């Protein structure tokens, strides 16, 4: 009995000192970002969070790679759970003296501009926040949605058997949606100018359901499928996801946008061939190198684009895969121009 008591005390002491060690280690690794010899970068995500399988996750990957390469001493992120918390989250990094503050998504555009004015000593990077306003301490990483849509359209044109494909999109009043879906149209016609491309925008829907109108997205996709469309492209958050889910229900191919939709919509993953979206990790890592060495300029930087992993259960010919790689290369190199206007006329 006495032995058991001593053993318990021993275990408690070990646990205590282990906890103390871990606590002190955590404190030791938290650097003072106000110091000139400490270079820090913080990420404020949009409401999709750090594990969104899209821009937030990819941006964090870029910061992680920059730290591993020795460009950064400390990195951290704050997830924006409520859109109203964006300002508070940016302020936290600004007051802690972070050298670079990265924000993701159009929902944080105004806050990013405001804090760039309030904290001129910090460099701000806005990911997917295309804006004509410039600041001397602001860098914008834009997503070439027209090219991503073009890729999706080209793939859809190769997959269709009926020669009818459809794109279900959020309102064309949002420039990124216009570029995604008109890019889809252009990409399909680039492969086959006789193909029928159905494109429908949620232009008359309620503003309260912006990016979350899965019911409209599903109904619109089913209408297109009834018109013999056998490949459906969905863009616009939950609205586009509604179209992808309907395609799965009807057992027709689907292509996602903005993030890896197969990982998000697990129940509908069987019909999702792949997704197209912007990838900013390389640009983020490179910007950290340039900012650290004071060789950066305020500018707009275009992210790269690409496909999410293809569905291994859907057969795609090697010829088609190679063709998609070539189109991606030509888009990036400028050999193919989408001819999509930046916004709807």
C-alpha positions in Angstrom: 0.0 0.0 0.0 2.8 2.4 0.9 4.6 1.5 -2.3 1.5 2.3 -4.3 1.3 5.7 -2.6 4.9 6.5 -3.4 4.5 5.3 -7.0 1.5 7.6 -7.3 3.4 10.6 -5.9 6.3 9.7 -8.3 4.0 9.7 -11.3 2.4 13.0 -10.2 5.8 14.6 -9.8 6.9 13.4 -13.2 3.7 14.7 -14.8 4.1 18.1 -13.1 7.7 18.6 -14.2 6.8 17.4 -17.7 3.9 19.9 -17.9 6.2 22.6 -16.6 8.9 21.7 -19.2 6.4 21.8 -22.0 5.0 25.1 -20.7 8.4 26.7 -20.5 9.3 25.3 -23.9 6.2 26.8 -25.4 7.0 30.2 -23.9 10.6 30.0 -25.1 9.5 29.3 -28.7 7.1 32.3 -28.7 9.3 35.0 -30.1 9.0 38.8 -29.7 7.9 39.9 -33.1 8.5 43.6 -32.3 12.3 42.9 -32.4 14.0 43.9 -35.6 16.0 40.6 -35.7 12.8 38.5 -35.5 10.7 38.2 -38.7 7.1 37.1 -38.2 4.2 36.4 -40.5 0.6 35.9 -39.4 -2.3 34.5 -41.4 -6.0 35.5 -40.9 -8.2 33.0 -42.7 -11.7 33.5 -44.0 -14.6 31.7 -42.4 -13.8 28.4 -44.2 -10.9 27.9 -41.8 -7.3 26.6 -42.1 -8.3 23.1 -43.3 -10.5 24.3 -46.2 -8.7 22.3 -48.8 -8.3 25.5 -50.7 -6.7 29.0 -50.4 -6.5 29.1 -46.6 -4.7 25.8 -46.4 -2.5 26.5 -49.4 -1.5 29.9 -48.0 -0.6 28.4 -44.7 1.5 25.8 -46.6 3.4 28.7 -48.2 4.1 30.2 -44.9 5.2 26.9 -43.5 7.6 26.3 -46.4 9.0 29.8 -45.9 9.7 29.1 -42.3 11.4 25.8 -43.2 13.5 27.6 -45.7 14.7 30.1 -43.1 12.8 33.1 -44.4 10.7 33.4 -41.3 11.4 33.0 -37.6 7.8 32.7 -36.5 4.4 32.0 -38.1 0.9 31.8 -36.7 -2.7 31.8 -37.9 -6.1 32.9 -36.6 -9.2 31.4 -38.0 -12.1 33.8 -38.6 -15.1 32.0 -37.3 -17.6 34.9 -37.6 -17.1 37.5 -40.4 -17.4 40.3 -37.8 -14.2 39.0 -36.1 -11.9 39.7 -39.1 -10.9 43.2 -37.9 -10.2 41.9 -34.4 -8.0 39.0 -35.8 -5.9 41.3 -38.0 -5.5 43.8 -35.0 -4.1 41.0 -32.9 -1.2 40.4 -35.3 -0.7 44.1 -35.9 -0.4 44.9 -32.2 1.9 42.0 -31.6 4.3 43.5 -34.1 4.1 41.0 -36.9 6.1 42.0 -40.0 3.7 40.4 -42.5 0.0 39.9 -42.1 -1.7 37.8 -44.7 -5.5 37.8 -45.1 -7.6 35.5 -47.3 -10.8 36.2 -49.2 -12.9 39.1 -50.4 -14.6 39.2 -47.0 -11.5 40.7 -45.5 -10.6 43.1 -48.2 -11.9 46.3 -46.5 -10.3 45.4 -43.2 -7.0 44.6 -45.0 -7.0 48.0 -46.7 -7.9 49.8 -43.4 -5.1 48.2 -41.4 -2.6 48.7 -44.1 -3.2 52.4 -43.5 -3.1 52.1 -39.8 0.0 50.0 -39.6 2.4 51.2 -42.3 5.4 49.4 -40.8 3.8 46.0 -41.5 3.5 44.5 -45.0 0.0 43.2 -45.8 -0.8 40.5 -48.3 -4.4 40.1 -49.5 -5.1 36.7 -51.1 -8.0 36.7 -53.6 -8.8 40.3 -52.9 -8.6 41.9 -56.3 -8.9 45.6 -55.9 -7.9 48.7 -57.8 -6.9 50.5 -54.6 -3.2 50.3 -53.8 -1.1 50.9 -50.7 2.7 51.2 -50.4 2.7 48.3 -47.9 0.1 46.1 -49.7 0.6 43.1 -52.0 -2.3 41.5 -53.7 -2.3 37.8 -54.8 -5.0 37.4 -57.4 -6.5 34.2 -58.6 -6.9 33.8 -62.4 -10.4 32.4 -62.2 -10.8 32.6 -66.0 -7.9 30.3 -66.5 -9.2 27.8 -63.9 -12.6 27.9 -65.5 -11.0 27.4 -68.9 -9.3 24.2 -67.6 -12.6 22.9 -66.3 -14.4 23.6 -69.5 -11.7 21.9 -71.6 -11.8 18.8 -69.4 -15.6 18.7 -69.5 -15.5 18.9 -73.3 -13.3 15.8 -73.3 -15.5 13.9 -70.8 -19.0 14.5 -72.3 -20.7 11.9 -74.4 -23.8 14.0 -75.2 -21.9 17.1 -76.3 -23.9 19.1 -73.7 -22.3 20.4 -70.5 -23.4 22.8 -67.9 -22.0 25.4 -65.4 -24.0 26.4 -62.3 -22.7 29.6 -60.9 -23.2 32.3 -58.3 -24.3 35.7 -59.5 -22.3 37.2 -62.4 -22.3 40.4 -60.4 -19.3 38.9 -58.5 -16.4 39.2 -60.9 -14.7 36.0 -59.8 -17.9 34.0 -60.6 -18.1 35.6 -64.0 -14.5 34.8 -64.8 -14.8 31.2 -63.6 -17.9 30.4 -65.6 -17.2 32.4 -68.8 -13.8 30.7 -68.6 -15.5 27.4 -68.5 -17.5 28.3 -71.6 -14.3 29.4 -73.5 -12.4 26.3 -72.5 -15.1 23.9 -73.7 -15.4 25.7 -77.0 -11.6 25.7 -77.4 -11.8 21.9 -77.5 -15.0 21.7 -79.6 -16.7 24.8 -81.0 -19.9 22.7 -81.7 -20.4 21.7 -78.1 -23.4 23.1 -76.3 -22.5 24.9 -73.1 -25.2 25.7 -70.6 -24.2 28.5 -68.2 -26.6 29.8 -65.6 -26.0 32.4 -62.9 -28.0 33.0 -59.8 -28.6 36.6 -60.8 -32.1 37.1 -59.4 -31.6 35.3 -56.0 -31.7 36.7 -52.5 -28.6 38.4 -51.3 -29.0 36.6 -48.0 -28.3 33.3 -49.8 -25.2 34.5 -51.5 -22.8 31.6 -51.8 -25.0 29.3 -49.7 -28.0 28.7 -52.0 -27.4 24.9 -52.4 -31.1 24.4 -53.2 -31.0 26.7 -56.2 -27.7 25.1 -57.3 -29.1 21.6 -57.1 -32.3 22.5 -58.9 -30.4 24.3 -61.7 -28.1 21.3 -62.2 -31.0 18.9 -62.4 -32.6 21.1 -65.0 -29.4 21.0 -67.1 -29.2 17.2 -66.6 -32.8 16.9 -67.9 -31.5 18.8 -71.0 -28.9 15.9 -71.5 -26.0 17.7 -69.9 -23.7 14.9 -68.6 -20.9 17.0 -67.0 -21.7 19.7 -64.4 -19.4 22.5 -63.3 -20.3 24.2 -60.0 -18.8 27.5 -58.7 -19.7 29.7 -55.8 -19.3 28.1 -52.4 -22.4 26.3 -51.2 -24.4 27.3 -54.3 -22.0 25.5 -56.5 -21.8 22.6 -54.1 -25.5 22.1 -54.4 -25.0 21.5 -58.1 -22.2 19.0 -57.5 -24.3 17.1 -55.1 -27.2 17.0 -57.6 -24.8 15.6 -60.2 -23.8 12.9 -57.8 -27.5 12.0 -57.2 -28.1 11.8 -61.0 -24.8 9.9 -61.5 -23.2 12.3 -64.0 -19.7 13.7 -63.9 -19.0 16.9 -61.9 -16.1 19.3 -61.7 -15.6 21.5 -58.7 -14.0 24.9 -58.2 -12.3 27.1 -55.5 -11.1 24.1 -53.4 -10.9 20.3 -53.5 -14.6 19.6 -53.5 -14.2 15.8 -53.3 -12.6 16.2 -49.9 -15.3 18.6 -48.8 -18.4 16.8 -50.2 -17.4 13.3 -49.2 -20.9 11.9 -49.9 -20.8 13.3 -53.5 -17.2 12.5 -54.2 -17.9 9.5 -56.4 -19.1 11.8 -59.2 -16.5 14.6 -58.8 -13.8 14.1 -61.4 -11.5 16.8 -60.0 -11.6 20.5 -59.0 -9.9 23.6 -60.3 -8.6 26.3 -58.0 -5.8 28.8 -57.4 -2.7 27.8 -55.5 -0.8 30.5 -53.8 1.7 28.6 -51.7 4.7 29.2 -54.1 3.9 32.9 -54.4 3.5 33.2 -50.6 6.9 31.5 -50.0 8.6 33.6 -52.6 7.1 36.8 -51.2 8.4 36.0 -47.7 11.9 35.7 -49.2 11.7 39.0 -51.0 10.2 40.9 -48.1 12.8 39.5 -45.7 15.6 40.7 -48.0 13.8 44.0 -48.6 13.5 43.3 -52.4 9.8 43.5 -52.7 7.5 46.0 -54.3 3.8 46.6 -53.8 2.1 44.9 -56.7 -0.4 42.4 -57.8 0.9 38.8 -58.0 -1.0 36.2 -59.9 -1.3 32.8 -58.2 -0.8 29.6 -60.1 -3.8 27.3 -60.9 -4.2 23.6 -61.2 -6.3 20.5 -60.7 -7.0 18.8 -57.4 -6.2 15.1 -57.5 -8.3 13.2 -60.1 -10.8 10.7 -58.9 -9.1 7.3 -59.2 -12.4 5.6 -59.8 -13.1 7.6 -63.0 -11.3 6.5 -66.1 -9.6 9.4 -68.0 -7.3 8.6 -70.9 -3.6 9.3 -70.8 -4.1 11.4 -73.9 -6.6 13.6 -72.2 -4.5 14.0 -69.0 -1.5 15.1 -71.2 -3.7 17.5 -73.1 -4.8 19.1 -69.8 -1.2 19.5 -68.7 -0.4 21.2 -72.0 -3.4 23.5 -71.8 -2.4 24.4 -68.2 1.2 25.1 -69.4 0.0 27.3 -72.3 -2.4 29.2 -70.0 0.4 29.9 -67.5 2.9 30.9 -70.3 0.4 33.1 -72.0 0.2 31.0 -75.2 -3.5 30.6 -74.6 -5.6 33.7 -73.8 -9.1 33.1 -72.4 -10.5 36.3 -73.8 -12.7 36.6 -70.8 -13.5 40.1 -69.7 -12.6 40.9 -66.0 -16.2 41.5 -65.2 -19.7 41.1 -66.7 -20.6 43.7 -69.3 
